[in-house]
Amino acid sequence: MCPYCGEEISMILDLSVPRQVYIEDCEVCCNPIEISYSAEDDELTSFNIKRLE
């Protein structure tokens, strides 16, 4: 869910990478979102999205 407009959004995560932090624009309102996640054994272990301040 976008932290700006509250709309549900979709994204593809590469779980072969242990930790990722990147910025992606919301596909609805176009505001930048910081996405961070961790994965272990190709399973998602943590996920966070937040506004860029």
mmCIF file as Biopython writes it, N, C-alpha, C and O atoms, coordinates in Angstrom:
data_model
#
loop_
_atom_site.group_PDB
_atom_site.id
_atom_site.type_symbol
_atom_site.label_atom_id
_atom_site.label_alt_id
_atom_site.label_comp_id
_atom_site.label_asym_id
_atom_site.label_entity_id
_atom_site.label_seq_id
_atom_site.pdbx_PDB_ins_code
_atom_site.Cartn_x
_atom_site.Cartn_y
_atom_site.Cartn_z
_atom_site.occupancy
_atom_site.B_iso_or_equiv
_atom_site.auth_seq_id
_atom_site.auth_asym_id
_atom_site.pdbx_PDB_model_num
ATOM 1   N N  . MET A ? 1  ? 0.848  -1.175  0.000   1.0 0.0 1  A 1 
ATOM 2   C CA . MET A ? 1  ? 0.000  0.000   0.000   1.0 0.0 1  A 1 
ATOM 3   C C  . MET A ? 1  ? 0.897  1.242   0.000   1.0 0.0 1  A 1 
ATOM 4   O O  . MET A ? 1  ? 1.853  1.333   0.769   1.0 0.0 1  A 1 
ATOM 5   N N  . CYS A ? 2  ? 0.576  2.171   -0.855  1.0 0.0 2  A 1 
ATOM 6   C CA . CYS A ? 2  ? 1.373  3.392   -0.968  1.0 0.0 2  A 1 
ATOM 7   C C  . CYS A ? 2  ? 1.233  4.229   0.305   1.0 0.0 2  A 1 
ATOM 8   O O  . CYS A ? 2  ? 0.117  4.465   0.767   1.0 0.0 2  A 1 
ATOM 9   N N  . PRO A ? 3  ? 2.362  4.683   0.878   1.0 0.0 3  A 1 
ATOM 10  C CA . PRO A ? 3  ? 2.294  5.510   2.085   1.0 0.0 3  A 1 
ATOM 11  C C  . PRO A ? 3  ? 1.809  6.937   1.818   1.0 0.0 3  A 1 
ATOM 12  O O  . PRO A ? 3  ? 1.565  7.686   2.763   1.0 0.0 3  A 1 
ATOM 13  N N  . TYR A ? 4  ? 1.667  7.319   0.559   1.0 0.0 4  A 1 
ATOM 14  C CA . TYR A ? 4  ? 1.165  8.647   0.207   1.0 0.0 4  A 1 
ATOM 15  C C  . TYR A ? 4  ? -0.333 8.615   -0.076  1.0 0.0 4  A 1 
ATOM 16  O O  . TYR A ? 4  ? -1.108 9.308   0.583   1.0 0.0 4  A 1 
ATOM 17  N N  . CYS A ? 5  ? -0.739 7.810   -1.059  1.0 0.0 5  A 1 
ATOM 18  C CA . CYS A ? 5  ? -2.135 7.834   -1.511  1.0 0.0 5  A 1 
ATOM 19  C C  . CYS A ? 5  ? -2.982 6.710   -0.926  1.0 0.0 5  A 1 
ATOM 20  O O  . CYS A ? 5  ? -4.207 6.743   -1.039  1.0 0.0 5  A 1 
ATOM 21  N N  . GLY A ? 6  ? -2.348 5.708   -0.298  1.0 0.0 6  A 1 
ATOM 22  C CA . GLY A ? 6  ? -3.091 4.616   0.326   1.0 0.0 6  A 1 
ATOM 23  C C  . GLY A ? 6  ? -3.583 3.546   -0.632  1.0 0.0 6  A 1 
ATOM 24  O O  . GLY A ? 6  ? -4.256 2.603   -0.215  1.0 0.0 6  A 1 
ATOM 25  N N  . GLU A ? 7  ? -3.257 3.679   -1.910  1.0 0.0 7  A 1 
ATOM 26  C CA . GLU A ? 7  ? -3.695 2.691   -2.896  1.0 0.0 7  A 1 
ATOM 27  C C  . GLU A ? 7  ? -2.808 1.445   -2.840  1.0 0.0 7  A 1 
ATOM 28  O O  . GLU A ? 7  ? -1.620 1.527   -2.526  1.0 0.0 7  A 1 
ATOM 29  N N  . GLU A ? 8  ? -3.398 0.304   -3.146  1.0 0.0 8  A 1 
ATOM 30  C CA . GLU A ? 8  ? -2.644 -0.934  -3.231  1.0 0.0 8  A 1 
ATOM 31  C C  . GLU A ? 8  ? -1.790 -0.892  -4.495  1.0 0.0 8  A 1 
ATOM 32  O O  . GLU A ? 8  ? -2.276 -0.540  -5.570  1.0 0.0 8  A 1 
ATOM 33  N N  . ILE A ? 9  ? -0.518 -1.254  -4.358  1.0 0.0 9  A 1 
ATOM 34  C CA . ILE A ? 9  ? 0.400  -1.250  -5.495  1.0 0.0 9  A 1 
ATOM 35  C C  . ILE A ? 9  ? 1.064  -2.614  -5.602  1.0 0.0 9  A 1 
ATOM 36  O O  . ILE A ? 9  ? 1.048  -3.396  -4.651  1.0 0.0 9  A 1 
ATOM 37  N N  . SER A ? 10 ? 1.637  -2.894  -6.742  1.0 0.0 10 A 1 
ATOM 38  C CA . SER A ? 10 ? 2.309  -4.175  -6.938  1.0 0.0 10 A 1 
ATOM 39  C C  . SER A ? 10 ? 3.785  -3.938  -7.231  1.0 0.0 10 A 1 
ATOM 40  O O  . SER A ? 10 ? 4.170  -2.892  -7.754  1.0 0.0 10 A 1 
ATOM 41  N N  . MET A ? 11 ? 4.595  -4.921  -6.886  1.0 0.0 11 A 1 
ATOM 42  C CA . MET A ? 11 ? 6.024  -4.851  -7.178  1.0 0.0 11 A 1 
ATOM 43  C C  . MET A ? 11 ? 6.577  -6.260  -7.232  1.0 0.0 11 A 1 
ATOM 44  O O  . MET A ? 11 ? 6.004  -7.190  -6.664  1.0 0.0 11 A 1 
ATOM 45  N N  . ILE A ? 12 ? 7.684  -6.405  -7.914  1.0 0.0 12 A 1 
ATOM 46  C CA . ILE A ? 12 ? 8.357  -7.695  -8.014  1.0 0.0 12 A 1 
ATOM 47  C C  . ILE A ? 12 ? 9.630  -7.611  -7.184  1.0 0.0 12 A 1 
ATOM 48  O O  . ILE A ? 12 ? 10.437 -6.698  -7.362  1.0 0.0 12 A 1 
ATOM 49  N N  . LEU A ? 13 ? 9.808  -8.567  -6.276  1.0 0.0 13 A 1 
ATOM 50  C CA . LEU A ? 13 ? 10.982 -8.605  -5.409  1.0 0.0 13 A 1 
ATOM 51  C C  . LEU A ? 13 ? 11.892 -9.745  -5.833  1.0 0.0 13 A 1 
ATOM 52  O O  . LEU A ? 13 ? 11.424 -10.843 -6.132  1.0 0.0 13 A 1 
ATOM 53  N N  . ASP A ? 14 ? 13.184 -9.485  -5.858  1.0 0.0 14 A 1 
ATOM 54  C CA . ASP A ? 14 ? 14.177 -10.508 -6.178  1.0 0.0 14 A 1 
ATOM 55  C C  . ASP A ? 14 ? 14.641 -11.130 -4.867  1.0 0.0 14 A 1 
ATOM 56  O O  . ASP A ? 14 ? 15.496 -10.567 -4.184  1.0 0.0 14 A 1 
ATOM 57  N N  . LEU A ? 15 ? 14.089 -12.281 -4.512  1.0 0.0 15 A 1 
ATOM 58  C CA . LEU A ? 15 ? 14.406 -12.914 -3.235  1.0 0.0 15 A 1 
ATOM 59  C C  . LEU A ? 15 ? 15.739 -13.650 -3.245  1.0 0.0 15 A 1 
ATOM 60  O O  . LEU A ? 15 ? 16.145 -14.198 -2.221  1.0 0.0 15 A 1 
ATOM 61  N N  . SER A ? 16 ? 16.427 -13.672 -4.383  1.0 0.0 16 A 1 
ATOM 62  C CA . SER A ? 16 ? 17.753 -14.288 -4.423  1.0 0.0 16 A 1 
ATOM 63  C C  . SER A ? 16 ? 18.816 -13.350 -3.853  1.0 0.0 16 A 1 
ATOM 64  O O  . SER A ? 16 ? 19.946 -13.768 -3.602  1.0 0.0 16 A 1 
ATOM 65  N N  . VAL A ? 17 ? 18.454 -12.082 -3.648  1.0 0.0 17 A 1 
ATOM 66  C CA . VAL A ? 17 ? 19.360 -11.088 -3.070  1.0 0.0 17 A 1 
ATOM 67  C C  . VAL A ? 17 ? 19.034 -10.982 -1.578  1.0 0.0 17 A 1 
ATOM 68  O O  . VAL A ? 17 ? 17.877 -10.756 -1.226  1.0 0.0 17 A 1 
ATOM 69  N N  . PRO A ? 18 ? 20.033 -11.140 -0.685  1.0 0.0 18 A 1 
ATOM 70  C CA . PRO A ? 18 ? 19.751 -11.158 0.752   1.0 0.0 18 A 1 
ATOM 71  C C  . PRO A ? 18 ? 19.119 -9.881  1.307   1.0 0.0 18 A 1 
ATOM 72  O O  . PRO A ? 18 ? 18.265 -9.948  2.191   1.0 0.0 18 A 1 
ATOM 73  N N  . ARG A ? 19 ? 19.534 -8.714  0.794   1.0 0.0 19 A 1 
ATOM 74  C CA . ARG A ? 19 ? 19.001 -7.451  1.328   1.0 0.0 19 A 1 
ATOM 75  C C  . ARG A ? 19 ? 18.965 -6.424  0.212   1.0 0.0 19 A 1 
ATOM 76  O O  . ARG A ? 19 ? 19.925 -6.278  -0.543  1.0 0.0 19 A 1 
ATOM 77  N N  . GLN A ? 20 ? 17.847 -5.713  0.113   1.0 0.0 20 A 1 
ATOM 78  C CA . GLN A ? 20 ? 17.695 -4.684  -0.917  1.0 0.0 20 A 1 
ATOM 79  C C  . GLN A ? 20 ? 17.086 -3.436  -0.310  1.0 0.0 20 A 1 
ATOM 80  O O  . GLN A ? 20 ? 16.209 -3.514  0.551   1.0 0.0 20 A 1 
ATOM 81  N N  . VAL A ? 21 ? 17.554 -2.290  -0.762  1.0 0.0 21 A 1 
ATOM 82  C CA . VAL A ? 21 ? 16.941 -0.998  -0.457  1.0 0.0 21 A 1 
ATOM 83  C C  . VAL A ? 21 ? 16.951 -0.218  -1.766  1.0 0.0 21 A 1 
ATOM 84  O O  . VAL A ? 21 ? 18.004 -0.029  -2.375  1.0 0.0 21 A 1 
ATOM 85  N N  . TYR A ? 22 ? 15.778 0.231   -2.194  1.0 0.0 22 A 1 
ATOM 86  C CA . TYR A ? 22 ? 15.714 0.997   -3.435  1.0 0.0 22 A 1 
ATOM 87  C C  . TYR A ? 22 ? 14.508 1.923   -3.419  1.0 0.0 22 A 1 
ATOM 88  O O  . TYR A ? 22 ? 13.651 1.827   -2.541  1.0 0.0 22 A 1 
ATOM 89  N N  . ILE A ? 23 ? 14.450 2.811   -4.387  1.0 0.0 23 A 1 
ATOM 90  C CA . ILE A ? 23 ? 13.362 3.787   -4.499  1.0 0.0 23 A 1 
ATOM 91  C C  . ILE A ? 23 ? 12.585 3.490   -5.773  1.0 0.0 23 A 1 
ATOM 92  O O  . ILE A ? 23 ? 13.156 3.302   -6.847  1.0 0.0 23 A 1 
ATOM 93  N N  . GLU A ? 24 ? 11.269 3.455   -5.621  1.0 0.0 24 A 1 
ATOM 94  C CA . GLU A ? 24 ? 10.377 3.200   -6.758  1.0 0.0 24 A 1 
ATOM 95  C C  . GLU A ? 24 ? 9.201  4.163   -6.652  1.0 0.0 24 A 1 
ATOM 96  O O  . GLU A ? 24 ? 8.705  4.422   -5.556  1.0 0.0 24 A 1 
ATOM 97  N N  . ASP A ? 25 ? 8.757  4.687   -7.778  1.0 0.0 25 A 1 
ATOM 98  C CA . ASP A ? 25 ? 7.604  5.583   -7.767  1.0 0.0 25 A 1 
ATOM 99  C C  . ASP A ? 25 ? 6.312  4.783   -7.667  1.0 0.0 25 A 1 
ATOM 100 O O  . ASP A ? 25 ? 6.189  3.710   -8.258  1.0 0.0 25 A 1 
ATOM 101 N N  . CYS A ? 26 ? 5.350  5.311   -6.916  1.0 0.0 26 A 1 
ATOM 102 C CA . CYS A ? 26 ? 4.022  4.702   -6.829  1.0 0.0 26 A 1 
ATOM 103 C C  . CYS A ? 26 ? 3.407  4.698   -8.224  1.0 0.0 26 A 1 
ATOM 104 O O  . CYS A ? 26 ? 3.453  5.707   -8.928  1.0 0.0 26 A 1 
ATOM 105 N N  . GLU A ? 27 ? 2.837  3.575   -8.621  1.0 0.0 27 A 1 
ATOM 106 C CA . GLU A ? 27 ? 2.228  3.480   -9.955  1.0 0.0 27 A 1 
ATOM 107 C C  . GLU A ? 27 ? 0.909  4.235   -10.048 1.0 0.0 27 A 1 
ATOM 108 O O  . GLU A ? 27 ? 0.373  4.399   -11.144 1.0 0.0 27 A 1 
ATOM 109 N N  . VAL A ? 28 ? 0.372  4.702   -8.912  1.0 0.0 28 A 1 
ATOM 110 C CA . VAL A ? 28 ? -0.892 5.444   -8.904  1.0 0.0 28 A 1 
ATOM 111 C C  . VAL A ? 28 ? -0.643 6.949   -8.810  1.0 0.0 28 A 1 
ATOM 112 O O  . VAL A ? 28 ? -1.103 7.706   -9.664  1.0 0.0 28 A 1 
ATOM 113 N N  . CYS A ? 29 ? 0.094  7.394   -7.761  1.0 0.0 29 A 1 
ATOM 114 C CA . CYS A ? 29 ? 0.275  8.833   -7.529  1.0 0.0 29 A 1 
ATOM 115 C C  . CYS A ? 29 ? 1.654  9.353   -7.938  1.0 0.0 29 A 1 
ATOM 116 O O  . CYS A ? 29 ? 1.892  10.560  -7.912  1.0 0.0 29 A 1 
ATOM 117 N N  . CYS A ? 30 ? 2.557  8.457   -8.312  1.0 0.0 30 A 1 
ATOM 118 C CA . CYS A ? 30 ? 3.905  8.790   -8.810  1.0 0.0 30 A 1 
ATOM 119 C C  . CYS A ? 30 ? 4.849  9.373   -7.760  1.0 0.0 30 A 1 
ATOM 120 O O  . CYS A ? 30 ? 5.906  9.887   -8.124  1.0 0.0 30 A 1 
ATOM 121 N N  . ASN A ? 31 ? 4.510  9.314   -6.482  1.0 0.0 31 A 1 
ATOM 122 C CA . ASN A ? 31 ? 5.426  9.767   -5.440  1.0 0.0 31 A 1 
ATOM 123 C C  . ASN A ? 31 ? 6.481  8.695   -5.182  1.0 0.0 31 A 1 
ATOM 124 O O  . ASN A ? 31 ? 6.204  7.507   -5.346  1.0 0.0 31 A 1 
ATOM 125 N N  . PRO A ? 32 ? 7.702  9.103   -4.777  1.0 0.0 32 A 1 
ATOM 126 C CA . PRO A ? 32 ? 8.775  8.140   -4.541  1.0 0.0 32 A 1 
ATOM 127 C C  . PRO A ? 32 ? 8.609  7.415   -3.204  1.0 0.0 32 A 1 
ATOM 128 O O  . PRO A ? 32 ? 8.325  8.031   -2.178  1.0 0.0 32 A 1 
ATOM 129 N N  . ILE A ? 33 ? 8.792  6.099   -3.240  1.0 0.0 33 A 1 
ATOM 130 C CA . ILE A ? 33 ? 8.666  5.249   -2.054  1.0 0.0 33 A 1 
ATOM 131 C C  . ILE A ? 33 ? 9.996  4.533   -1.852  1.0 0.0 33 A 1 
ATOM 132 O O  . ILE A ? 33 ? 10.564 3.990   -2.800  1.0 0.0 33 A 1 
ATOM 133 N N  . GLU A ? 34 ? 10.497 4.532   -0.605  1.0 0.0 34 A 1 
ATOM 134 C CA . GLU A ? 34 ? 11.684 3.737   -0.294  1.0 0.0 34 A 1 
ATOM 135 C C  . GLU A ? 34 ? 11.221 2.346   0.107   1.0 0.0 34 A 1 
ATOM 136 O O  . GLU A ? 34 ? 10.424 2.186   1.031   1.0 0.0 34 A 1 
ATOM 137 N N  . ILE A ? 35 ? 11.723 1.357   -0.589  1.0 0.0 35 A 1 
ATOM 138 C CA . ILE A ? 35 ? 11.364 -0.037  -0.345  1.0 0.0 35 A 1 
ATOM 139 C C  . ILE A ? 35 ? 12.599 -0.743  0.184   1.0 0.0 35 A 1 
ATOM 140 O O  . ILE A ? 35 ? 13.674 -0.651  -0.409  1.0 0.0 35 A 1 
ATOM 141 N N  . SER A ? 36 ? 12.450 -1.443  1.292   1.0 0.0 36 A 1 
ATOM 142 C CA . SER A ? 36 ? 13.564 -2.226  1.821   1.0 0.0 36 A 1 
ATOM 143 C C  . SER A ? 36 ? 13.036 -3.588  2.246   1.0 0.0 36 A 1 
ATOM 144 O O  . SER A ? 36 ? 11.931 -3.713  2.773   1.0 0.0 36 A 1 
ATOM 145 N N  . TYR A ? 37 ? 13.853 -4.601  2.002   1.0 0.0 37 A 1 
ATOM 146 C CA . TYR A ? 37 ? 13.455 -5.945  2.413   1.0 0.0 37 A 1 
ATOM 147 C C  . TYR A ? 37 ? 14.675 -6.830  2.575   1.0 0.0 37 A 1 
ATOM 148 O O  . TYR A ? 37 ? 15.756 -6.543  2.061   1.0 0.0 37 A 1 
ATOM 149 N N  . SER A ? 38 ? 14.466 -7.917  3.306   1.0 0.0 38 A 1 
ATOM 150 C CA . SER A ? 38 ? 15.491 -8.934  3.494   1.0 0.0 38 A 1 
ATOM 151 C C  . SER A ? 38 ? 14.891 -10.279 3.112   1.0 0.0 38 A 1 
ATOM 152 O O  . SER A ? 38 ? 13.691 -10.508 3.258   1.0 0.0 38 A 1 
ATOM 153 N N  . ALA A ? 39 ? 15.754 -11.164 2.618   1.0 0.0 39 A 1 
ATOM 154 C CA . ALA A ? 39 ? 15.315 -12.502 2.241   1.0 0.0 39 A 1 
ATOM 155 C C  . ALA A ? 39 ? 16.371 -13.506 2.681   1.0 0.0 39 A 1 
ATOM 156 O O  . ALA A ? 39 ? 17.565 -13.210 2.725   1.0 0.0 39 A 1 
ATOM 157 N N  . GLU A ? 40 ? 15.893 -14.700 3.005   1.0 0.0 40 A 1 
ATOM 158 C CA . GLU A ? 40 ? 16.789 -15.785 3.376   1.0 0.0 40 A 1 
ATOM 159 C C  . GLU A ? 40 ? 16.238 -17.068 2.778   1.0 0.0 40 A 1 
ATOM 160 O O  . GLU A ? 40 ? 15.050 -17.358 2.919   1.0 0.0 40 A 1 
ATOM 161 N N  . ASP A ? 41 ? 17.084 -17.833 2.116   1.0 0.0 41 A 1 
ATOM 162 C CA . ASP A ? 41 ? 16.661 -19.071 1.444   1.0 0.0 41 A 1 
ATOM 163 C C  . ASP A ? 41 ? 15.471 -18.830 0.521   1.0 0.0 41 A 1 
ATOM 164 O O  . ASP A ? 41 ? 14.529 -19.622 0.495   1.0 0.0 41 A 1 
ATOM 165 N N  . ASP A ? 42 ? 15.518 -17.743 -0.229  1.0 0.0 42 A 1 
ATOM 166 C CA . ASP A ? 42 ? 14.468 -17.358 -1.181  1.0 0.0 42 A 1 
ATOM 167 C C  . ASP A ? 42 ? 13.108 -17.125 -0.528  1.0 0.0 42 A 1 
ATOM 168 O O  . ASP A ? 42 ? 12.074 -17.258 -1.182  1.0 0.0 42 A 1 
ATOM 169 N N  . GLU A ? 43 ? 13.106 -16.776 0.767   1.0 0.0 43 A 1 
ATOM 170 C CA . GLU A ? 43 ? 11.871 -16.424 1.471   1.0 0.0 43 A 1 
ATOM 171 C C  . GLU A ? 43 ? 12.015 -15.030 2.061   1.0 0.0 43 A 1 
ATOM 172 O O  . GLU A ? 43 ? 13.071 -14.677 2.585   1.0 0.0 43 A 1 
ATOM 173 N N  . LEU A ? 44 ? 10.969 -14.254 1.976   1.0 0.0 44 A 1 
ATOM 174 C CA . LEU A ? 44 ? 10.949 -12.892 2.504   1.0 0.0 44 A 1 
ATOM 175 C C  . LEU A ? 44 ? 10.968 -12.939 4.029   1.0 0.0 44 A 1 
ATOM 176 O O  . LEU A ? 44 ? 10.113 -13.583 4.637   1.0 0.0 44 A 1 
ATOM 177 N N  . THR A ? 45 ? 11.943 -12.257 4.660   1.0 0.0 45 A 1 
ATOM 178 C CA . THR A ? 45 ? 12.031 -12.251 6.123   1.0 0.0 45 A 1 
ATOM 179 C C  . THR A ? 45 ? 11.650 -10.904 6.725   1.0 0.0 45 A 1 
ATOM 180 O O  . THR A ? 45 ? 11.241 -10.843 7.884   1.0 0.0 45 A 1 
ATOM 181 N N  . SER A ? 46 ? 11.779 -9.822  5.953   1.0 0.0 46 A 1 
ATOM 182 C CA . SER A ? 46 ? 11.313 -8.509  6.412   1.0 0.0 46 A 1 
ATOM 183 C C  . SER A ? 46 ? 10.993 -7.654  5.195   1.0 0.0 46 A 1 
ATOM 184 O O  . SER A ? 46 ? 11.571 -7.830  4.122   1.0 0.0 46 A 1 
ATOM 185 N N  . PHE A ? 47 ? 10.053 -6.716  5.385   1.0 0.0 47 A 1 
ATOM 186 C CA . PHE A ? 47 ? 9.621  -5.855  4.289   1.0 0.0 47 A 1 
ATOM 187 C C  . PHE A ? 47 ? 9.146  -4.543  4.877   1.0 0.0 47 A 1 
ATOM 188 O O  . PHE A ? 47 ? 8.397  -4.533  5.854   1.0 0.0 47 A 1 
ATOM 189 N N  . ASN A ? 48 ? 9.581  -3.419  4.282   1.0 0.0 48 A 1 
ATOM 190 C CA . ASN A ? 48 ? 9.177  -2.108  4.769   1.0 0.0 48 A 1 
ATOM 191 C C  . ASN A ? 48 ? 9.094  -1.131  3.597   1.0 0.0 48 A 1 
ATOM 192 O O  . ASN A ? 48 ? 9.945  -1.133  2.707   1.0 0.0 48 A 1 
ATOM 193 N N  . ILE A ? 49 ? 8.061  -0.305  3.616   1.0 0.0 49 A 1 
ATOM 194 C CA . ILE A ? 49 ? 7.984  0.799   2.665   1.0 0.0 49 A 1 
ATOM 195 C C  . ILE A ? 49 ? 7.756  2.075   3.457   1.0 0.0 49 A 1 
ATOM 196 O O  . ILE A ? 49 ? 7.078  2.067   4.484   1.0 0.0 49 A 1 
ATOM 197 N N  . LYS A ? 50 ? 8.331  3.175   2.972   1.0 0.0 50 A 1 
ATOM 198 C CA . LYS A ? 50 ? 8.133  4.447   3.667   1.0 0.0 50 A 1 
ATOM 199 C C  . LYS A ? 50 ? 8.247  5.605   2.688   1.0 0.0 50 A 1 
ATOM 200 O O  . LYS A ? 50 ? 8.803  5.483   1.597   1.0 0.0 50 A 1 
ATOM 201 N N  . ARG A ? 51 ? 7.702  6.725   3.118   1.0 0.0 51 A 1 
ATOM 202 C CA . ARG A ? 51 ? 7.803  7.962   2.347   1.0 0.0 51 A 1 
ATOM 203 C C  . ARG A ? 51 ? 9.237  8.451   2.352   1.0 0.0 51 A 1 
ATOM 204 O O  . ARG A ? 51 ? 9.980  8.221   3.306   1.0 0.0 51 A 1 
ATOM 205 N N  . LEU A ? 52 ? 9.618  9.120   1.292   1.0 0.0 52 A 1 
ATOM 206 C CA . LEU A ? 52 ? 10.897 9.820   1.291   1.0 0.0 52 A 1 
ATOM 207 C C  . LEU A ? 52 ? 10.647 11.215  1.832   1.0 0.0 52 A 1 
ATOM 208 O O  . LEU A ? 52 ? 9.795  11.939  1.317   1.0 0.0 52 A 1 
ATOM 209 N N  . GLU A ? 53 ? 11.363 11.586  2.836   1.0 0.0 53 A 1 
ATOM 210 C CA . GLU A ? 53 ? 11.186 12.905  3.460   1.0 0.0 53 A 1 
ATOM 211 C C  . GLU A ? 53 ? 12.221 13.861  2.923   1.0 0.0 53 A 1 
ATOM 212 O O  . GLU A ? 53 ? 12.249 15.027  3.318   1.0 0.0 53 A 1 
#
